[in-house]
Amino acid sequence: MGRMKIISVQLPQGLINAMDQLVKKGVYPNRSEIIREAIRELLKKELYQLDAENRSTPDYIIK
């Protein structure tokens, strides 16, 4: 990964508590990695959806 930037994010206490449980159980090393993973997954999903929507249907396919 390249150089990282710091951003501020406000989250509800419940999400913070849930992230802390995952860190405590050793699933993730820290909160930042949880947030990075969640953002990566969201971007993959959203970009895949956009790609699917923008793909043109071949002319021989009747809608």
C-alpha positions in Angstrom: 0.0 0.0 0.0 1.2 3.5 -0.8 1.5 6.4 1.5 -1.5 6.7 3.8 -3.5 9.8 4.6 -5.4 10.4 7.9 -9.1 11.2 7.7 -11.6 11.9 10.4 -14.7 9.8 10.6 -17.5 10.0 13.1 -19.1 6.6 14.0 -21.8 5.6 16.4 -20.5 4.1 19.7 -22.1 0.7 18.8 -19.9 0.4 15.7 -16.8 1.3 17.6 -17.7 -1.3 20.3 -18.2 -3.9 17.6 -14.8 -3.0 16.0 -13.1 -3.2 19.4 -14.5 -6.7 19.8 -13.0 -7.8 16.5 -9.7 -6.4 17.5 -9.8 -7.9 20.9 -10.6 -11.4 19.4 -7.6 -11.0 17.0 -9.7 -10.9 13.8 -8.1 -7.6 12.8 -5.0 -5.9 14.2 -6.7 -2.5 14.7 -9.7 -0.3 13.9 -8.0 1.2 10.9 -7.6 -2.2 9.2 -11.3 -2.9 9.8 -12.3 0.4 8.2 -9.9 -0.1 5.3 -11.3 -3.6 4.6 -14.9 -2.4 4.8 -14.2 0.4 2.4 -12.4 -1.9 0.0 -15.3 -4.3 0.0 -17.8 -1.5 -0.5 -15.9 0.0 -3.4 -15.5 -3.4 -5.1 -19.3 -4.0 -4.8 -20.3 -0.6 -6.0 -17.8 -0.5 -8.9 -18.9 -4.0 -10.0 -22.5 -2.8 -10.0 -21.7 0.3 -12.0 -19.8 -1.8 -14.5 -22.7 -4.2 -14.8 -25.1 -1.4 -15.4 -22.9 0.3 -18.0 -22.3 -2.9 -20.0 -24.3 -2.7 -23.1 -26.5 -5.6 -24.1 -25.6 -7.0 -27.5 -28.1 -6.2 -30.2 -29.0 -9.8 -30.8 -30.4 -10.1 -27.2 -34.1 -9.2 -27.1 -35.0 -7.3 -24.0 
